Amino acid sequence: MKTKRKLQSDIPNAGPSSALSTLPVDALPWKTIKTTSFSGLDAGGGMMMLEELDDVAVEWVQDEGGAKKARFIVRLYRHMWSTADVQPAPNSKGKGKAKETKNGKRIAEASNQGIDGEDEDETINEDQEITGDDEIPSFSRVEEEDMNEVDQEDHLGDEAFDDTLLPQWSSIPLHPILKRSLSKLGFTKPTDIQARALPVCLAGRDVVGVAETGSGKTLAYALPILSYLLRNPRATTSKRTLSSLILCPTRELALQVVDHLNTVIRQTFPEKKGPPRISVGSVIGGLSAQKQQRILDRGCDVLVATPGRLWDLIKANDDLAAEIKRIRFLVIDEADRMIENGHFAELESIVRLTERQSRLSGRGAAEEEDPVFAATSSLDDVSARSDMQTFIFSATLSKDLQQNFKRKKRGSQKGDKKSSALADLLEDLVERLDFRDKNPEVIDLSPEGGVVAMLKESMIECVLSEKDLFLYYFLLRYPGRSLVFVGSIDGIRRLVPLFELLRVPVWPLHSQLQQKQRLKNLDRFKTSKNGILIATDVAARGLDIPHVDHVVHFNLPRTADAYIHRSGRTARAQNPGFALQLVSAEDKNVQRSLMRSLGRDIDIPDLPIEGGFLPKLKERIRVAREIEKAQHGVKKENHDRNWLREAAEAMDVDIDPSMLSDGDDPDAPFAKSQNIGRSGKVVELKEELNRLLAEPLIARGVSARYPTSGSKVIVGDLLSARGHPTLLGASSTSAYDEIQFAKKKKPKLSATGERRSKQIHR
Ligand SMILES: Nc1ncnc2c1ncn2[C@@H]1O[C@H](COP(=O)(O)OP(=O)(O)OP(=O)(O)O)[C@@H](O)[C@H]1O
């Protein structure tokens, strides 16, 4: 992970540098800055995090060999300064200069304007106030000073909140700062799950919450944690102690939860400088473990983590294990998915750290063989808190399992023939959880039929080979933010280049992409009004992407839960949403069993198709596929050569350079692929595709040349700009509105768009 760092200077002259003590650069009090998007990527796509350092000056010193070295002069205490030596990066530039402040003090500024400036010496102020204390302060002492300063400011917002401003929240005893945040966010009333869960969580109970997708479960568990932290501020003499652990199944979801919490925390005083009153850290796979370790060393109040990476860090760090043993809140978000992800072992191990001694000692000798025991045996003197609260939330938790949470009787529901290996694992987890509450509150608000009321579902039945065509039709016909779920990574790798060739703005998201790329693609999708994300189920759970207009099940999922979560990426927070199933004959059985699991018939209406557009779209797809096939050959060749190069390197043998070419990444945009487009055939096909893409798409019966004639007169649409932006003669109805008119009973579909269109066209 790349971290950008920014120096901010507002310090008086630091005095003779010889009098300063020196700290390693990583020990300086860097502060993480909130970026505009949750992934924190810059325009170049490289930066994952921005850190800022206040009160710092830079001086350049020459060592004996004449090399220039930067020295940061940093304020650690009000009256104490320290330096951190860093080597300038090649070509890096920087100089320090001083200016007068209003009160006549000289202020040193760090800049990056060149190292050969004449003002270098001015970073040193003879008037520097030195305590005479040569001892290097520890980082926690730096924080101590910070915290004392911040605390005075932090009382802002603690005064009582006027409940008449937010009457529907008045019965929920949240800290006034949170009420102010909710008011600023425009959350005028709690969602149903919040209204039910918050009072119970705030009363100190354990809660298992099941509620539909997009219903605000994150705040249902997070607000009680934040409220507790605001009401029980940390001691000012220590570094932050971890009070809450939130475990999430996917990296994207974990980052989103961090973002969600920070939005609430920072809402009240967005302009406030200094460390936040509550600090939220994250530990997820795919990003630098070192950086994450540093955040942990520095201390945070709430940690959001994926189990795999967290367990890796725990194994290497007894202090972290001890902190987790002592947490006040444990949250498992989307517990069922965590187990599906194959993270059961890590999840179970982490959960075991939070067990009370009385339970652990009951386990006897077998425990000593256990890897968790081995990893944490040095922590015997640290005992888990007796007042820890556990919150489990998901949109899908089977009724059987919910009962087990209540009864905590292992195996009470086992033997049920529907019980799968996954369900057994979940039951094992339930058994492992040491609820402090004898009777955890189970709140089940899951909707009938699984999906939310604001979701409209529809389907297109077609032959397997025409799914691409109907997806293309749908994306053109209903512009908007669409999330397309595909059953395999190979499927995504086939579709993305195809749609890129068709100039549809598509981005892939799957587990084999680098984490950086995953976040980048998500960000692009989030910020593009008509963007299309083609994803595996890695995007199915929890992601709260604003205004996803459509979810398309290009391949149907295997389980009802996956269908619920995928479809739940749209129709969130009481907004309308639309889900489309592309169903081939081969999918029929899966569809039937899916609907049966959801307790429904196949009562899904067909999406009306305006068939006049299909022949031209079909032709475009045919040519794009041919290009893709030809390019795929070149890509594969590159891939093989790359493999050859790596194998040769591994064996330490030389290979004829003519046998090698630059490697290729199967997920790289096609346009960037090496050698692609060289062959004459591809050039010809691309010209043909360009020509086809330039041809207007006109509905049957429409005369583009004579808009006032033809069987479909479009002059009115043209004049009022009511018509469709790309499909001439089509209305601009949304997919959501469209299916109100759809017929329930559909005609049998044929493989050709031509015949089908006659049957279905309204
Ligand atoms: N009280 C509220 N009023 C209005 N909007 C809210 C409220 N609480 C949360 N939201 C918003 O609702 C959206 C969905 O919330 P969240 O992501 O927590 O849903 P969820 O139930 O966890 O969904 P999923 O099951 O898919 O993970 C978010 O954008 C959130 O900001």
The ligand as a Gaussian input file, in Angstrom:
#p B3LYP/6-31G(d) Opt

LIG

0 1
 N      -31.979000       5.815000      10.175000
 C      -31.613000       5.911000       8.907000
 N      -32.257000       6.728000       8.065000
 C      -31.907000       6.828000       6.765000
 N      -30.875000       6.139000       6.212000
 C      -30.196000       5.300000       7.009000
 C      -30.510000       5.154000       8.388000
 N      -29.639000       4.269000       8.924000
 C      -28.825000       3.890000       7.931000
 N      -29.143000       4.507000       6.785000
 C      -28.496000       4.348000       5.456000
 O      -29.008000       3.156000       4.881000
 C      -28.042000       2.578000       4.018000
 C      -27.953000       1.076000       4.275000
 O      -27.406000       0.850000       5.565000
 P      -26.506000      -0.433000       5.876000
 O      -25.405000      -0.554000       4.890000
 O      -26.174000      -0.377000       7.305000
 O      -27.563000      -1.595000       5.587000
 P      -27.492000      -3.124000       5.998000
 O      -28.779000      -3.455000       6.647000
 O      -26.258000      -3.415000       6.751000
 O      -27.451000      -3.806000       4.576000
 P      -26.798000      -5.230000       4.142000
 O      -27.617000      -6.312000       4.749000
 O      -26.899000      -5.222000       2.665000
 O      -25.408000      -5.224000       4.644000
 C      -26.739000       3.306000       4.306000
 O      -26.457000       4.154000       3.204000
 C      -27.014000       4.107000       5.553000
 O      -26.295000       5.314000       5.566000

